[in-house]
């Protein structure tokens, strides 16, 4: 689905594309993307449609360079920890 929208930077007209897809452990999500090239702005959002599955712990082992190019979606109620880097993305992190 494509619908009219406005740029978050300059308020100019742009189009937003939206679709529903399934992501493992999230049920269905709505993905929306707006792009406005004159100010090189791209906004992407992902919203949960259904409920969460039970709380689980997922371990990702990085063994190949290809593993580092993966997209990771974190819910607002989850945290991510990388022990080797002493890095923790807490609940409701926007980074």
MOPAC internal coordinates of N, CA, C and O (Angstrom, degrees):
PM7 1SCF
backbone

  N    0.0000 0     0.00 0     0.00 0    0    0    0
  C    1.4305 1     0.00 0     0.00 0    1    0    0
  C    1.5331 1   107.74 1     0.00 0    2    1    0
  O    1.2310 1   120.87 1   -43.51 1    3    2    1
  N    1.3134 1   115.94 1   136.49 1    3    2    1
  C    1.4608 1   122.27 1   177.63 1    5    3    2
  C    1.5240 1   107.40 1  -122.27 1    6    5    3
  O    1.2310 1   120.42 1   -48.26 1    7    6    5
  N    1.3311 1   116.79 1   131.74 1    7    6    5
  C    1.4602 1   119.48 1   178.80 1    9    7    6
  C    1.5290 1   109.73 1  -140.34 1   10    9    7
  O    1.2310 1   120.52 1   -22.87 1   11   10    9
  N    1.3562 1   116.61 1   157.13 1   11   10    9
  C    1.4598 1   120.27 1  -178.20 1   13   11   10
  C    1.5249 1   111.27 1   -69.58 1   14   13   11
  O    1.2310 1   121.54 1   -31.55 1   15   14   13
  N    1.3225 1   114.66 1   148.45 1   15   14   13
  C    1.4579 1   120.81 1  -178.96 1   17   15   14
  C    1.5206 1   107.93 1  -151.81 1   18   17   15
  O    1.2310 1   120.41 1     2.84 1   19   18   17
  N    1.3266 1   116.82 1  -177.16 1   19   18   17
  C    1.4576 1   120.71 1   175.37 1   21   19   18
  C    1.5221 1   109.63 1  -127.77 1   22   21   19
  O    1.2310 1   120.90 1   -30.33 1   23   22   21
  N    1.3126 1   115.89 1   149.67 1   23   22   21
  C    1.4616 1   122.65 1   179.08 1   25   23   22
  C    1.5277 1   109.26 1   -67.94 1   26   25   23
  O    1.2310 1   120.49 1   -46.18 1   27   26   25
  N    1.3156 1   116.67 1   133.82 1   27   26   25
  C    1.4550 1   121.33 1   178.97 1   29   27   26
  C    1.5181 1   113.29 1   -71.04 1   30   29   27
  O    1.2310 1   120.07 1   164.15 1   31   30   29
  N    1.3385 1   117.46 1   -15.85 1   31   30   29
  C    1.4660 1   121.51 1  -178.67 1   33   31   30
  C    1.5261 1   112.13 1   -93.47 1   34   33   31
  O    1.2310 1   120.56 1   131.46 1   35   34   33
  N    1.3515 1   116.53 1   -48.54 1   35   34   33
  C    1.4699 1   119.25 1  -173.93 1   37   35   34
  C    1.5296 1   113.74 1  -119.67 1   38   37   35
  O    1.2310 1   119.54 1  -179.08 1   39   38   37
  N    1.3220 1   118.49 1     0.92 1   39   38   37
  C    1.4725 1   124.77 1   178.91 1   41   39   38
  C    1.5246 1   113.84 1    66.06 1   42   41   39
  O    1.2310 1   119.73 1  -164.38 1   43   42   41
  N    1.3215 1   118.13 1    15.62 1   43   42   41
  C    1.4633 1   121.53 1   177.31 1   45   43   42
  C    1.5274 1   109.44 1   -75.86 1   46   45   43
  O    1.2310 1   120.93 1   -21.10 1   47   46   45
  N    1.3316 1   115.82 1   158.90 1   47   46   45
  C    1.4535 1   121.51 1   178.17 1   49   47   46
  C    1.5294 1   109.97 1   -65.48 1   50   49   47
  O    1.2310 1   120.31 1   -42.43 1   51   50   49
  N    1.3162 1   117.01 1   137.57 1   51   50   49
  C    1.4647 1   121.88 1   171.54 1   53   51   50
  C    1.5265 1   107.48 1  -150.53 1   54   53   51
  O    1.2310 1   120.57 1    -3.51 1   55   54   53
  N    1.2995 1   116.51 1   176.49 1   55   54   53
  C    1.4626 1   120.90 1   178.65 1   57   55   54
  C    1.5165 1   109.95 1  -110.37 1   58   57   55
  O    1.2310 1   121.14 1   -35.29 1   59   58   57
  N    1.3117 1   115.42 1   144.71 1   59   58   57
  C    1.4584 1   121.85 1   175.13 1   61   59   58
  C    1.5210 1   107.66 1  -115.21 1   62   61   59
  O    1.2310 1   120.88 1   -47.85 1   63   62   61
  N    1.3021 1   115.93 1   132.15 1   63   62   61
  C    1.4645 1   121.85 1   177.36 1   65   63   62
  C    1.5170 1   108.15 1  -104.71 1   66   65   63
  O    1.2310 1   121.00 1   -42.43 1   67   66   65
  N    1.3333 1   115.69 1   137.57 1   67   66   65
  C    1.4539 1   120.41 1  -177.18 1   69   67   66
  C    1.5251 1   109.25 1  -136.58 1   70   69   67
  O    1.2310 1   120.77 1   -39.98 1   71   70   69
  N    1.3391 1   116.14 1   140.02 1   71   70   69
  C    1.4544 1   119.96 1   173.05 1   73   71   70
  C    1.5220 1   109.56 1  -150.41 1   74   73   71
  O    1.2310 1   121.48 1   -23.10 1   75   74   73
  N    1.3189 1   114.78 1   156.90 1   75   74   73
  C    1.4639 1   121.73 1   177.40 1   77   75   74
  C    1.5184 1   107.35 1  -102.99 1   78   77   75
  O    1.2310 1   120.35 1   -45.98 1   79   78   77
  N    1.3168 1   116.94 1   134.02 1   79   78   77
  C    1.4597 1   121.25 1   179.01 1   81   79   78
  C    1.5181 1   109.66 1  -143.23 1   82   81   79
  O    1.2310 1   120.79 1   -15.41 1   83   82   81
  N    1.2975 1   116.09 1   164.59 1   83   82   81
  C    1.4582 1   121.06 1   177.07 1   85   83   82
  C    1.5175 1   110.31 1  -101.54 1   86   85   83
  O    1.2310 1   120.46 1   -47.34 1   87   86   85
  N    1.3197 1   116.73 1   132.66 1   87   86   85
  C    1.4606 1   122.40 1   176.54 1   89   87   86
  C    1.5201 1   106.58 1  -122.87 1   90   89   87
  O    1.2310 1   119.68 1   -49.70 1   91   90   89
  N    1.3310 1   118.22 1   130.30 1   91   90   89
  C    1.4662 1   119.68 1  -178.59 1   93   91   90
  C    1.5313 1   112.23 1   -51.33 1   94   93   91
  O    1.2310 1   120.97 1   -44.11 1   95   94   93
  N    1.3202 1   115.76 1   135.89 1   95   94   93
  C    1.4723 1   125.42 1   178.36 1   97   95   94
  C    1.5203 1   113.76 1    73.87 1   98   97   95
  O    1.2310 1   119.24 1  -176.47 1   99   98   97
  N    1.3283 1   119.05 1     3.53 1   99   98   97
  C    1.4626 1   122.47 1   178.22 1  101   99   98
  C    1.5273 1   112.36 1  -122.45 1  102  101   99
  O    1.2310 1   118.47 1   179.72 1  103  102  101
  N    1.3110 1   120.52 1    -0.28 1  103  102  101
  C    1.4657 1   123.35 1  -170.83 1  105  103  102
  C    1.5198 1   108.16 1    62.03 1  106  105  103
  O    1.2310 1   120.22 1    54.87 1  107  106  105
  N    1.3440 1   117.18 1  -125.13 1  107  106  105
  C    1.4562 1   120.13 1  -179.97 1  109  107  106
  C    1.5232 1   110.39 1  -104.25 1  110  109  107
  O    1.2310 1   121.22 1   -32.73 1  111  110  109
  N    1.3243 1   115.27 1   147.27 1  111  110  109
  C    1.4631 1   121.23 1   176.14 1  113  111  110
  C    1.5258 1   108.94 1  -131.73 1  114  113  111
  O    1.2310 1   120.97 1   -26.21 1  115  114  113
  N    1.3261 1   115.75 1   153.79 1  115  114  113
  C    1.4591 1   121.92 1   173.25 1  117  115  114
  C    1.5239 1   106.61 1  -102.19 1  118  117  115
  O    1.2310 1   120.74 1   -55.71 1  119  118  117
  N    1.3228 1   116.19 1   124.29 1  119  118  117
  C    1.4623 1   121.55 1   177.90 1  121  119  118
  C    1.5218 1   107.31 1  -107.96 1  122  121  119
  O    1.2310 1   120.70 1   -52.33 1  123  122  121
  N    1.3337 1   116.28 1   127.67 1  123  122  121
  C    1.4621 1   121.29 1   178.76 1  125  123  122
  C    1.5233 1   108.83 1  -125.74 1  126  125  123
  O    1.2310 1   120.89 1   -43.39 1  127  126  125
  N    1.3255 1   115.90 1   136.61 1  127  126  125
  C    1.4649 1   120.63 1   179.99 1  129  127  126
  C    1.5241 1   109.75 1  -136.98 1  130  129  127
  O    1.2310 1   121.00 1   -49.37 1  131  130  129
  N    1.3278 1   115.70 1   130.63 1  131  130  129
  C    1.4651 1   122.30 1   175.54 1  133  131  130
  C    1.5221 1   107.54 1  -121.83 1  134  133  131
  O    1.2310 1   120.63 1   -44.36 1  135  134  133
  N    1.3224 1   116.40 1   135.64 1  135  134  133
  C    1.4618 1   120.86 1   178.93 1  137  135  134
  C    1.5225 1   108.68 1  -132.84 1  138  137  135
  O    1.2310 1   120.81 1   -46.23 1  139  138  137
  N    1.3190 1   116.05 1   133.77 1  139  138  137
  C    1.4581 1   121.91 1   177.21 1  141  139  138
  C    1.5146 1   106.88 1  -135.47 1  142  141  139
  O    1.2310 1   120.66 1   -77.08 1  143  142  141
  N    1.3374 1   116.34 1   102.92 1  143  142  141
  C    1.4569 1   122.30 1  -170.62 1  145  143  142
  C    1.5335 1   115.66 1   -67.41 1  146  145  143
  O    1.2310 1   117.85 1   143.15 1  147  146  145
  N    1.3411 1   121.69 1   -36.85 1  147  146  145
  C    1.4706 1   118.80 1  -177.99 1  149  147  146
  C    1.5324 1   113.88 1   -55.68 1  150  149  147
  O    1.2310 1   119.71 1   148.63 1  151  150  149
  N    1.3162 1   118.15 1   -31.37 1  151  150  149
  C    1.4654 1   119.69 1   177.11 1  153  151  150
  C    1.5267 1   110.72 1  -111.38 1  154  153  151
  O    1.2310 1   120.80 1  -167.17 1  155  154  153
  N    1.3301 1   116.08 1    12.83 1  155  154  153
  C    1.4671 1   123.80 1   178.85 1  157  155  154
  C    1.5333 1   110.58 1    46.64 1  158  157  155
  O    1.2310 1   121.69 1  -122.92 1  159  158  157
  N    1.3152 1   114.38 1    57.08 1  159  158  157
  C    1.4565 1   120.62 1   179.71 1  161  159  158
  C    1.5183 1   109.35 1  -112.26 1  162  161  159
  O    1.2310 1   120.72 1   -48.28 1  163  162  161
  N    1.2978 1   116.22 1   131.72 1  163  162  161
  C    1.4632 1   121.43 1   173.71 1  165  163  162
  C    1.5216 1   107.06 1  -134.00 1  166  165  163
  O    1.2310 1   120.74 1   -54.03 1  167  166  165
  N    1.3093 1   116.20 1   125.97 1  167  166  165
  C    1.4600 1   121.40 1  -179.87 1  169  167  166
  C    1.5213 1   107.60 1  -120.65 1  170  169  167
  O    1.2310 1   120.74 1   -52.89 1  171  170  169
  N    1.3078 1   116.19 1   127.11 1  171  170  169
  C    1.4582 1   121.45 1   179.99 1  173  171  170
  C    1.5162 1   108.32 1  -126.45 1  174  173  171
  O    1.2310 1   120.86 1   -48.57 1  175  174  173
  N    1.3206 1   115.95 1   131.43 1  175  174  173
  C    1.4613 1   119.06 1   175.93 1  177  175  174
  C    1.5195 1   109.39 1  -133.49 1  178  177  175
  O    1.2310 1   121.35 1   -26.64 1  179  178  177
  N    1.3009 1   115.02 1   153.36 1  179  178  177
  C    1.4566 1   122.07 1  -177.99 1  181  179  178
  C    1.5281 1   106.93 1  -136.12 1  182  181  179
  O    1.2310 1   120.09 1   -60.51 1  183  182  181
  N    1.3317 1   117.43 1   119.49 1  183  182  181
  C    1.4659 1   121.64 1  -177.10 1  185  183  182
  C    1.5182 1   110.44 1  -121.67 1  186  185  183
  O    1.2310 1   120.78 1   -38.80 1  187  186  185
  N    1.3049 1   116.12 1   141.20 1  187  186  185
  C    1.4597 1   122.74 1  -179.14 1  189  187  186
  C    1.5213 1   110.45 1   -74.98 1  190  189  187
  O    1.2310 1   120.08 1   -46.70 1  191  190  189
  N    1.3436 1   117.46 1   133.30 1  191  190  189
  C    1.4576 1   122.37 1   177.73 1  193  191  190
  C    1.5184 1   110.05 1   -93.80 1  194  193  191
  O    1.2310 1   120.13 1   129.65 1  195  194  193
  N    1.3260 1   117.36 1   -50.35 1  195  194  193
  C    1.4642 1   121.68 1  -178.59 1  197  195  194
  C    1.5087 1   111.05 1  -100.00 1  198  197  195
  O    1.2310 1   120.75 1     8.36 1  199  198  197
  N    1.3080 1   116.18 1  -171.64 1  199  198  197
  C    1.4625 1   120.70 1   178.56 1  201  199  198
  C    1.5185 1   111.59 1   -79.27 1  202  201  199
  O    1.2310 1   121.17 1   -12.76 1  203  202  201
  N    1.3156 1   115.37 1   167.24 1  203  202  201
  C    1.4570 1   121.02 1   177.34 1  205  203  202
  C    1.5217 1   109.77 1   -77.74 1  206  205  203
  O    1.2310 1   120.82 1   -27.35 1  207  206  205
  N    1.3060 1   116.03 1   152.65 1  207  206  205
  C    1.4556 1   120.19 1   169.21 1  209  207  206
  C    1.5178 1   107.69 1   -76.15 1  210  209  207
  O    1.2310 1   120.49 1    -7.35 1  211  210  209
  N    1.3010 1   116.67 1   172.65 1  211  210  209
  C    1.4657 1   119.93 1  -178.98 1  213  211  210
  C    1.5270 1   110.35 1   -55.86 1  214  213  211
  O    1.2310 1   120.94 1   -25.21 1  215  214  213
  N    1.3139 1   115.80 1   154.79 1  215  214  213
  C    1.4650 1   120.08 1  -179.99 1  217  215  214
  C    1.5169 1   109.53 1   -63.90 1  218  217  215
  O    1.2310 1   121.21 1   -49.63 1  219  218  217
  N    1.2977 1   115.29 1   130.37 1  219  218  217
  C    1.4540 1   121.02 1  -179.15 1  221  219  218
  C    1.5131 1   110.07 1  -137.60 1  222  221  219
  O    1.2310 1   121.37 1   -14.81 1  223  222  221
  N    1.2967 1   114.98 1   165.19 1  223  222  221
  C    1.4561 1   122.06 1   175.62 1  225  223  222
  C    1.5220 1   106.62 1  -115.75 1  226  225  223
  O    1.2310 1   120.39 1   -52.87 1  227  226  225
  N    1.3178 1   116.85 1   127.13 1  227  226  225
  C    1.4616 1   122.04 1   179.54 1  229  227  226
  C    1.5153 1   108.88 1  -114.85 1  230  229  227
  O    1.2310 1   120.86 1   -44.89 1  231  230  229
  N    1.3042 1   115.97 1   135.11 1  231  230  229
  C    1.4576 1   121.85 1   179.76 1  233  231  230
  C    1.5195 1   108.15 1  -115.65 1  234  233  231
  O    1.2310 1   120.31 1   -56.71 1  235  234  233
  N    1.3227 1   117.02 1   123.29 1  235  234  233
  C    1.4611 1   122.34 1   178.53 1  237  235  234
  C    1.5180 1   107.93 1  -109.15 1  238  237  235
  O    1.2310 1   120.66 1   -62.26 1  239  238  237
  N    1.3091 1   116.35 1   117.74 1  239  238  237
  C    1.4697 1   121.30 1   178.31 1  241  239  238
  C    1.5227 1   108.42 1   -97.50 1  242  241  239
  O    1.2310 1   120.47 1   -59.75 1  243  242  241
  N    1.3068 1   116.70 1   120.25 1  243  242  241
  C    1.4596 1   121.97 1   179.56 1  245  243  242
  C    1.5188 1   107.96 1   -91.08 1  246  245  243
  O    1.2310 1   121.19 1   -67.94 1  247  246  245
  N    1.3342 1   115.33 1   112.06 1  247  246  245
  C    1.4612 1   120.65 1  -178.14 1  249  247  246
  C    1.5211 1   112.54 1  -118.38 1  250  249  247
  O    1.2310 1   120.70 1   157.47 1  251  250  249
  N    1.3392 1   116.26 1   -22.53 1  251  250  249
  C    1.4589 1   121.17 1  -178.24 1  253  251  250
  C    1.5223 1   108.67 1  -131.54 1  254  253  251
  O    1.2310 1   120.62 1   -20.93 1  255  254  253
  N    1.3083 1   116.42 1   159.07 1  255  254  253
  C    1.4631 1   121.63 1   176.72 1  257  255  254
  C    1.5228 1   109.84 1   -56.08 1  258  257  255
  O    1.2310 1   120.23 1   142.89 1  259  258  257
  N    1.3200 1   117.17 1   -37.11 1  259  258  257
  C    1.4624 1   122.41 1   180.00 1  261  259  258
  C    1.5321 1   111.35 1   -56.96 1  262  261  259
  O    1.2310 1   120.06 1   146.94 1  263  262  261
  N    1.3269 1   117.48 1   -33.06 1  263  262  261
  C    1.4626 1   121.47 1   179.95 1  265  263  262
  C    1.5290 1   112.05 1   -65.24 1  266  265  263
  O    1.2310 1   120.08 1   155.16 1  267  266  265
  N    1.3302 1   117.46 1   -24.84 1  267  266  265
  C    1.4625 1   121.28 1  -179.56 1  269  267  266
  C    1.5252 1   112.82 1   -80.28 1  270  269  267
  O    1.2310 1   119.91 1   166.45 1  271  270  269
  N    1.3349 1   117.78 1   -13.55 1  271  270  269
  C    1.4594 1   120.68 1  -178.40 1  273  271  270
  C    1.5268 1   112.14 1   -96.48 1  274  273  271
  O    1.2310 1   120.21 1  -165.17 1  275  274  273
  N    1.2917 1   117.20 1    14.83 1  275  274  273
  C    1.4514 1   123.74 1   179.32 1  277  275  274
  C    1.5262 1   111.83 1   -76.39 1  278  277  275
  O    1.2310 1   120.44 1   -35.70 1  279  278  277
  N    1.3235 1   116.76 1   144.30 1  279  278  277
  C    1.4632 1   120.86 1   171.91 1  281  279  278
  C    1.5172 1   108.10 1   -88.08 1  282  281  279
  O    1.2310 1   120.59 1   -43.15 1  283  282  281
  N    1.3152 1   116.48 1   136.85 1  283  282  281
  C    1.4585 1   121.22 1   179.33 1  285  283  282
  C    1.5181 1   108.17 1  -124.37 1  286  285  283
  O    1.2310 1   120.78 1   -51.34 1  287  286  285
  N    1.3164 1   116.11 1   128.66 1  287  286  285
  C    1.4591 1   121.38 1   176.56 1  289  287  286
  C    1.5131 1   107.50 1  -110.60 1  290  289  287
  O    1.2310 1   121.29 1   -54.06 1  291  290  289
  N    1.3347 1   115.13 1   125.94 1  291  290  289
  C    1.4627 1   121.09 1  -178.74 1  293  291  290
  C    1.5202 1   108.28 1  -114.08 1  294  293  291
  O    1.2310 1   120.45 1   -50.57 1  295  294  293
  N    1.3277 1   116.75 1   129.43 1  295  294  293
  C    1.4625 1   119.34 1   177.08 1  297  295  294
  C    1.5219 1   109.80 1   -73.14 1  298  297  295
  O    1.2310 1   120.79 1   -15.81 1  299  298  297
  N    1.3305 1   116.10 1   164.19 1  299  298  297
  C    1.4687 1   120.84 1   179.30 1  301  299  298
  C    1.5180 1   112.57 1   -64.63 1  302  301  299
  O    1.2310 1   120.34 1   159.73 1  303  302  301
  N    1.3218 1   116.95 1   -20.27 1  303  302  301
  C    1.4690 1   119.83 1  -177.16 1  305  303  302
  C    1.5292 1   112.71 1  -100.90 1  306  305  303
  O    1.2310 1   120.42 1  -167.28 1  307  306  305
  N    1.3337 1   116.81 1    12.72 1  307  306  305
  C    1.4691 1   120.49 1  -178.57 1  309  307  306
  C    1.5224 1   110.58 1  -114.97 1  310  309  307
  O    1.2310 1   121.15 1   -19.92 1  311  310  309
  N    1.3116 1   115.41 1   160.08 1  311  310  309
  C    1.4613 1   120.67 1   173.52 1  313  311  310
  C    1.5233 1   108.03 1  -126.77 1  314  313  311
  O    1.2310 1   121.06 1   -22.94 1  315  314  313
  N    1.3252 1   115.59 1   157.06 1  315  314  313
  C    1.4621 1   121.69 1   179.41 1  317  315  314
  C    1.5190 1   107.42 1  -126.47 1  318  317  315
  O    1.2310 1   120.77 1   -43.71 1  319  318  317
  N    1.3264 1   116.13 1   136.29 1  319  318  317
  C    1.4576 1   120.40 1  -179.50 1  321  319  318
  C    1.5252 1   109.57 1  -131.88 1  322  321  319
  O    1.2310 1   120.70 1   -49.60 1  323  322  321
  N    1.3415 1   116.26 1   130.40 1  323  322  321
  C    1.4585 1   122.54 1   175.81 1  325  323  322
  C    1.5241 1   106.04 1  -117.26 1  326  325  323
  O    1.2310 1   120.90 1   -80.90 1  327  326  325
  N    1.3215 1   115.88 1    99.10 1  327  326  325
  C    1.4660 1   121.25 1  -174.38 1  329  327  326
  C    1.5211 1   112.61 1   -60.92 1  330  329  327
  O    1.2310 1   120.50 1   138.62 1  331  330  329
  N    1.3397 1   116.64 1   -41.38 1  331  330  329
  C    1.4624 1   121.07 1  -176.85 1  333  331  330
  C    1.5262 1   112.65 1   -62.99 1  334  333  331
  O    1.2310 1   120.19 1   153.86 1  335  334  333
  N    1.3262 1   117.24 1   -26.14 1  335  334  333
  C    1.4647 1   121.57 1  -178.99 1  337  335  334
  C    1.5233 1   112.46 1  -105.04 1  338  337  335
  O    1.2310 1   120.43 1  -179.13 1  339  338  337
  N    1.3154 1   116.78 1     0.87 1  339  338  337
  C    1.4636 1   122.11 1  -175.20 1  341  339  338
  C    1.5310 1   109.66 1    52.15 1  342  341  339
  O    1.2310 1   121.09 1  -133.02 1  343  342  341
  N    1.3416 1   115.53 1    46.98 1  343  342  341
  C    1.4566 1   123.21 1  -176.27 1  345  343  342
  C    1.5193 1   109.65 1  -118.93 1  346  345  343
  O    1.2310 1   120.56 1   -46.85 1  347  346  345
  N    1.3238 1   116.53 1   133.15 1  347  346  345
  C    1.4604 1   120.58 1   175.18 1  349  347  346
  C    1.5176 1   109.02 1  -135.93 1  350  349  347
  O    1.2310 1   120.67 1   -54.29 1  351  350  349
  N    1.3420 1   116.32 1   125.71 1  351  350  349
  C    1.4547 1   122.68 1   174.01 1  353  351  350
  C    1.5183 1   105.68 1  -100.07 1  354  353  351
  O    1.2310 1   120.72 1   -72.55 1  355  354  353
  N    1.2969 1   116.23 1   107.45 1  355  354  353
  C    1.4628 1   121.64 1  -173.46 1  357  355  354
  C    1.5258 1   111.25 1   -76.63 1  358  357  355
  O    1.2310 1   121.31 1    -3.15 1  359  358  357
  N    1.3020 1   115.11 1   176.85 1  359  358  357
  C    1.4617 1   121.66 1   178.03 1  361  359  358
  C    1.5246 1   108.90 1   -60.21 1  362  361  359
  O    1.2310 1   120.42 1   -41.70 1  363  362  361
  N    1.3369 1   116.80 1   138.30 1  363  362  361
  C    1.4586 1   126.37 1   179.89 1  365  363  362
  C    1.5311 1   112.64 1    64.16 1  366  365  363
  O    1.2310 1   119.86 1  -145.80 1  367  366  365
  N    1.3165 1   117.87 1    34.20 1  367  366  365
  C    1.4625 1   122.12 1   174.26 1  369  367  366
  C    1.5170 1   108.60 1   -80.98 1  370  369  367
  O    1.2310 1   119.67 1   -44.70 1  371  370  369
  N    1.3198 1   118.23 1   135.30 1  371  370  369
  C    1.4627 1   121.40 1  -179.11 1  373  371  370
  C    1.5166 1   112.48 1  -101.35 1  374  373  371
  O    1.2310 1   119.30 1  -176.36 1  375  374  373
  N    1.2945 1   118.93 1     3.64 1  375  374  373
  C    1.4613 1   121.92 1  -178.41 1  377  375  374
  C    1.5020 1   109.82 1   -90.37 1  378  377  375
  O    1.2310 1   120.10 1   180.00 1  379  378  377

